[in-house]
């Protein structure tokens, strides 16, 4: 807080005054000299005065005192204030603070890398930054988009907001697929893996561009593939596709459009949607199946690109008719058997390798018969009703089975929505009730209570309104409620005369036999 003799009457200070003598000045061009000698703006004048003042004060300090001052700044100074000359400088300052007041996350650091470090032109930097912000905004209630064809992949005619979390998840999934490695989403270390993914894509794409440029013998300077292209071709499409998948906007996919994929029948389309719905429910509901989303997103992106470029074809058919059913079976395997993360990633990466070389399909990637039999045994013994995750998994399985039966019988499929399960034999019931008479042995009740044969698929909305009332309802009352359900497996229960141990065991066997029909264990992936 010294008042040194720095009161210059003029606000015009030349930058030349701060230049080292003769050598540097002599190397400047006349234009550079003219620029340096022009009057400074008010903001830059203040900055210059501060610089001169700080330089004078530092020149009086010893080396030890300067180091102590530096340590103090590093440890104690948390806010730097400056007076920006232009709005662009101000915007740079705001951007560095982490998305306008929001907590800074790894995806925000990655945004800075993509938009600024790996994009060359300044205007492109800010344009890419604005597009990223549009994508990261909170998604609207209704999203309408159209995908148009360009030279390499699908492009979006309208901006779609998906939210920052979706972009972060999409980056994790796509980087894992590209690098064939598990990427942890803790502590911000994922930024290093994301940058490795970015650099790998830049290298690959620029190698390809160089070969094409050399082959064409063009004299036009080669425009390198950079951060703006990486965002437009990799991050944006993946984020939008992932958003549609997680929010059940399956009708928005181009490969399911009647106008684009004209060869697909109504039954085939409904079957693909049923598979995607099952995958979505299991991946989002069961922790041990989350890695499957890596390959699901990859398939969806490939299918969208095929639909945009060819309107469907043999490659699209293979993705939907061979790979998607296989992913569905493996996702069920992960959810039921709960293998180690290493085993789950190995399955996912082997599928990605197979899709990169489609001629290898069938060579070692299908599950063998013993493994599938083990999976059926795991489903038979699984205590679905004992945990929230188990109930979600049971609901997804029963919903998929009901949808399969209704498709085979050419019946309408209920609109996609949340479902849950209801214990047919209640977990608790009054003493002396009909349930106690039908199930007198506690050991038998404990054995079958949480098995999938004792669970009925019900609509979440209907269940939320009647859960307390029907928790220990009689069999007759439950049948009244089950009859109102849209799900075929649930409605079939009303045909039974009662619900004793024999009925549960028969239901368990029926469900396991349906498992063979829906997922074709041991026989590849045919529907």
N, C-alpha and C positions, 0 to 999 in steps of 0.2 A: 504494500500500500504506500509505496514511495511516490512523491510528486517530483519526479526528475524534470530536468529542463528539456521537455519535448514538445513544448507548445509552439508548433509551427503555424503561422497565420494562414498559410496556404493549404488547401486540401489536395494540391497536386504534388505528388511525390513520385519521383521516377524510380522504376525498378532497377535502373542501371546503377543506382547508388549502392545496391547490395551486391553487385557483381564483383568478382575478383578483378584486380587490375589487369589491364591491357590484353593479356592472352585471350581470355574468354570473349571480351568485347570485340577484339579484332577479328574473331572468327565469325561473328554474326553478319548476316546479310543486311543490306540497307532496309529491306522490308521488316526484318526482325528488330533492327534498331529503332525504326519508326514506331513499331508496335510497343516496344518497351518504354519509349519516351512519351507516349500519349498519357494524358491525365488519367489517374485511377478513379474508379467509382468510389462512392462513400464507403461501401462495405469493404472493398479491398484496401482502401486507405486506412481504415481502422485495423484491419488484419496486419497491414504493414507496420503500423505504429506499434502494435502489440509485439510483433516479431522483433523490432528494433529494441524495444524496452526489455524484452526477455533476454535478448542477446547481450545487452549491456550488463544486466544483473548476473547472468551466468558467467560472464568473463571475470567477475570479481571473486567467484568461488573457486576453491581448490578442487582437485579431482575427487577427493574423499567427500567433500560437501555436495558435489554434483551427483555422486552415486547415492548418497543418502536422500537427496531430493528425488531422484528417480525411483528409489524404493518406496518413498512416501506416496508418490503419484500412483505407482502400480497397486499399492495396497489400499489406499484410502480414497482415491478419486474415482467416483462412480458415474459422474455426469460431466460431459463436456458441452459447453454452450458456444455456438458460433452464430454469426449473422450471415446467412446465405445471400449471395448476390442475386441468384435467379431461382425460380420455382423448381427447376430441374435439380439444382444442388440440394434444395430443401427436401425434395422427394427422395433423393439418395439417402439422406439422413434418416428419414422416416422408415424407409425400407430396411435399413440396417437394424431397426429396433424390433423386428419380428412381427410382421403382419399387423401393423396399426394397433398396437396395444395387446394383442393376443400373446399368450405364452409361446416362446420360440420353440419349435420342435425340429426334429431332424429333417423333415420334409421341407421346411422353410430354408434350411441351409442348402439343401440340394437344389431348391429353386434358384437360389443365388448362383450356384455353380452353373446350372443349365443356361440361365438367362444372361449372365454377365461374363463369367470366366470362359465359357465355351461358345459364345456367340460373338461374332466379329464386329458387325456394324452396330453403332449405338442405337439407331432407330429400331433395328431388329431386336435389340436387347429389351427396349421398353415395350415394344409390341408383344413380344413373347411373355414378358412379365404381366402385361394386362390380360393376355389370354389365359395365363395360369390362374390369375386372380378370379377371372370369370368362371373357370372350371372349379375352383376351390370354394366358390360361394355356396351357401346353403341351398340344397336342391329345391326346386319348385314342386308344388303339389302334383302338377301334371307336366309331363315332358313329351314334347313332340319333336321328332327329328327326322331328317331324311339323309340318306347316305348316297353320295354321288361318286362316280367313278373317276379316278385320275390315273396318272401314268403308272403308279406303283401300288397304291393301296387305297382303301376307302377314306374319304374325307367328309367332314361334317359341314352341312350348309348352315346350320344354326348352332350357336353356342349352347352347351348344356352344363348346368351346374350340378356337381356331384358331391361337393364337400371335401374338406381337406383330409379327413380320415380315409376316404375312399382313395384319394390320390396316393397317400402314404402306403395303403395296403396294396394298391396296384403296383407301385414301385418295388415293394418287397417281393411280390409274387413274380413279377417279370424279371427282376434281377436274379432271383433264385433259379428261374428257368434258364436264363441266359448263361449264368455262371456255373450251373449244376452244383450248387452248394447251398447249405442251410444258412440263412441270414437271420441273425437275432435282431429283434426290434426293441432292444433295451439299451439305455444309456447313450443313445445317439451315435453309436459306432456303425450303424447301418449306412451312414453317409459315405464312409470309406468304400463299402462294397458297392453302393449305388454309383459312386464316381468310377469305380473299376468297370462296372457295367457300361456306363456312359462312354468311357474311353475305348472299351472294346467295340462298341457299336460304331463309334466314330471311325476307328481304324478299319473295320470291315467295310463300312459303307464307302469310305474314301478310296479304299483299294478297288472296290467294284467300279466306282466312278472313274478312276484313273484308267482302268482297263477299257471301259466303254469309250472314254474320250480318245484314247490311243487308237482304238479300232475305227472310230468314226473319222479320224484324221482331221478333226475340226481345229480351226485356228482361233476360235473363241476361247478366252481364258476360262479355265476350269473353276467353277464355283464349289468350294468344299462343303461337305456335309458337316453341319455344326449343331450347336445346342438348340437353336430354333427348330431345326429339322427333327432332332431327337424328341423334342416335346410334341411336335405335330404328328409324328409317325409312330412313336412308341408310347409316350406317357398319356397323351390325350385319348387315343382309341382304347387303350387298356383300362383307363379309369372309367370311361363311359360304359364299356361292356361289363365291367365288374359291377358298376352301379345298377345296371339293368338286371344282372343276374341276382344280386342280393335283394333287390326290391321286387322281384318276380315280374319284371316287365318283359316277359319272354316274347310277347307279340311285337315288340319293338325291334327284334333281331331281323336283319335282312334275309338271312338264310331260311327263316320260317315264313317269310312273306309270300303270299299266293302270287303276287305280281312278279317276284324275282325267281323263286324256285317253283316253277309251274309243274314240275314232274311230281312233286310231293303230294301224296294223297292226304285226305283229312285224318285218316287213322294214323298214318306215319307222323304227321305233324303233332297230333295229340300224344302219341307215344314219346316223341322227343321232349315235349313239354313236361310230360310226367317224369321222365328221367331227370331233367334239369331241376324240377321241383323237389324231387327226392334228394338229389345231390345238394341242393341249397339247404334243405332242412337238416340234413345230417352234418354237413360241414359247419353250419352256424350253430348247431345244437350240441355237438359232441366234440370234445377237445381233441381226442385221438384221431380225428378224421380231417383236421384243418389243413393238413398238407395237400390233400386232394385238390384244394382250390387252385394250386399251382398249375396242374395239368388241365383242370376244367377251363380256366381262363385261357390257356393256350389253345385248346380246342375251339373255344368260342371265337377267338380272334382269327384263327385259321379259317373257320367256317364263314365268318363275315367277309374276309378277303376273297375267298372263293366265290361267294355269292355276288360280290361287287364286280369281280373281274370276269367271271364266266357265267353268272346266273345259275350256278349249280353245275355239277358234273361228277365224274367218277371220284375225284379227290374229296369233294364234299360228302358224297355218299359213304365213303370209307370212314370219314371222321364221325359221321352221325350213326352209321350202322355197325361199325366195328369198334372204333375206339371209345365212343361215348358209353355203350353198354359195358365195355371192359372196365372203364373208369368207375362206373356205377358199382360193379361187383367188387372191385378193389376198395372202394370207399366203404362199403358195407363190411368188408373184411377188416379194415382198419378200426372201424367203430366197434365191432364185436370182440375182436381178439386183442385189441390194444397193444400192438407191437411197439418196439422201441422207436424213438424218432429216427434213428439211423436206418432201420428197416423200412419205415414209411417213406423216407426220402429216397431210398434205393428203388422202391417200386415206382415212385413218381418219375424219377429221372430215367428209368428204363423205358417208361412209356413215352417220354419226350424224345428219347433217342430213336424209338421205333417210328414216331411220327416224322422225324427228320429223314428217316429212310423207310418210306412206306412199304417197300418190297420186303422188309423184314417182319411184317406183321405175321404173327403165328409162330415165329421162330423164337420160342423161349419166353414170350411175354404173357402167354395165357397161363392161368393157374392150373396146376395139375389136379387130378381127381382126389387124391388123398387130402390135399390142402382144402379143397372145397368141402369134403366130408367133415373135416375138422371144423370148418366154419359153421356147418349145419349143427354140429354137436355143441358148438359155443352158443349158437342161437337157442338151442333147446334148453341149455342149462343157465342161460343169462338171467339174472335177477333184475329185469327191466323196471319193476315197480319200486325198487329199493332206493332209487336216487332220481333227482330231477333230470340229469342227463340221460339216464336209462329210459325214463318216460318219454322224453323227446325223441329218442331213437325208436322206441316202440311205435309212437305215433307216426313217424316217417315211414316205417316199414309197413304198417297196416294201411296207411293211406296209399302207398305205392301198390300194394296188393289189390286193394279195392279198385283203384284206377285201372289196373290191368284187367281185372274181371269185367269191369264195365265197358272197357274198350272191346274186349272179345265178344261181349253180348250186344255191342253196338248201342250202348246206352250213353246218355249225356253225362259228361264229367262235371261235377260241381266246380264252381269258380274257385280259383286258388285262394286259400286263406289259412289262418292258423288253426291247428287242430290240437287236441290233447287226448289223453286216454282216461277211461273210467274203470275202476276196479269193479268187476262183475260180482265176485265174492268180496264184500266190503272188508276193509282192514279192521273195522270195529263194528260191532252190532250189539243190540240189546240182549240181555240174558233171557232165555226162553223164547227167542224169536225163531222164525222158520229157518234162518241161516244156521242157527246152532243145532237144530234137529237134522238138517241135511249134512252138516259138517261137525260131527260130535268130537272128532279127534283133533286136538290142537296141532299135533305133529304133521298131520296131513294138510291142515290149513296153511301152516308155515311153509311147507314144501311147495305148494302151488299158488300161494297168494300173489307173488311178484313175477310169475312166469307170463310170457306173452299170451298164452292161451286164456289167461284170466283177465285180460285187458281188452276193452272195447274202444274203438275209435269214435270220438265225439267232436263236434264242432266246439271250438273254444268259447264262442259267444253264447251258445246254448248252455254249455257246461257252467260258465261263470254265473248264470242266473239260477241254476238249479243245483249247484254242487252241494250246498249244505242240506237242502231238502232231500236229495237222493243219495246221500253218502251211505246210509244204511237202509235204503228202501228195499222193499220186498222184491222178489224176482218178477212178480206181476207188474209192479210199478216201473221197474227198470225196462221191461219189455215195451211198456207204453212209451217211454222216452226214446228207446232205441228205434222204434218204428218211425219216429219223426226225423231220424238222421238221414242225410243224403248218401251215406257210405254203404255200399252193398254188403260188405262183411258184417257191419253192425246190424243192419236190418235182418240179415239171415238168422241172427240169434233168436229172434222172436218165434221162430219155428220150433224151438226146443220146448219140451214140457217142464224142464226145471234145470237147476244148475248145481249138480253135485260133482264129486270127484271124477266120475266116469265122463261127464260132459266136458269138463275142463281138459281131460286127457285127450278126448276125441278132437276138441278144438285145437289143441297143441299140435296134434298130428296133421290136421288139415292145413294149418298155417305153414308147417315145415314142408309139406308137399307143394304148397303154392310157391314156396321159395324156389323150388326147382324150376317151376314154370316161368317165373318172373326173371330170374337171374341166370338160369341155365347153367348151374354149377357143373363143372367137369366137362362141358361140351363147347367151350369157347363162348362166344357172345352172339347168340342168334336169338331172334325174337320170332 
